[in-house]
Amino acid sequence: MWQQPTPVARVLAAMLVFAISFAPAVSTAGDVPESVGPQGFLTWETARNLPELAFEDKKGKPLTLADFHGTVVLLNIWATWCAPCREEMPTLDSLQAQLGGERFEVVALSIDHAGIGVVEEFYRETGIQHLRKYIDPSTLATSTLGIEGVPRTLLIDHKGREIGRLVGATEWDSPAMVDLITRAIVRAPVDSY
């Protein structure tokens, strides 16, 4: 005979559904997280190859992740209509100001349907000064990368492989996150730049 679940069982079931819903996609045994770092950042045991991702710069010049080969990239998928994205953008700008250069770049990739104009307006309104403007006019970045929802941020090594990711927003300029990114930059050989 079926019995009504207890309140504890209902809470546990809800937590399980929540965890499954927000877990990153793991496609092979090599994609097992090695560790969970600061603020829930997942670091992969083995670097993951990424699919080709096409997007544009502010002038409409076509780009792919291959254009950043030799540079450690923090790829942030975001949109101006996303409240958590809007909140974390100043911290990404600060991270770019601290660490950006030929060895590292924050690539803040907007998936706004309205185009680069809304990104430019947002940057002006919020005083974003150090991030370049990138847009995915096809809005296919999320499906190409197999992610649901924004913000999602991937840490990509100098060879173009994903070495970790974060689901949701964070304070990217916090000491713990700056240390995490700095360690990724230091691991990349200088002669690859």
Secondary structure, DSSP 8 states (H G I E B T S, - for coil): ------HHHHHHHHHHHHHHHHS----SGGG-EEEE-GGG-EEEEEEE-----EEEETT--EEEGGGGTTSEEEEEEE-TT-HHHHHHHHHHHHHHHHH-BTTEEEEEEE--TT-HHHHHHHHHHHT--SS--EE-TT--HHHHHT--SS-EEEEE-TTS-EEEEEES---TTSHHHHHHHHHHHHHS-GGG-
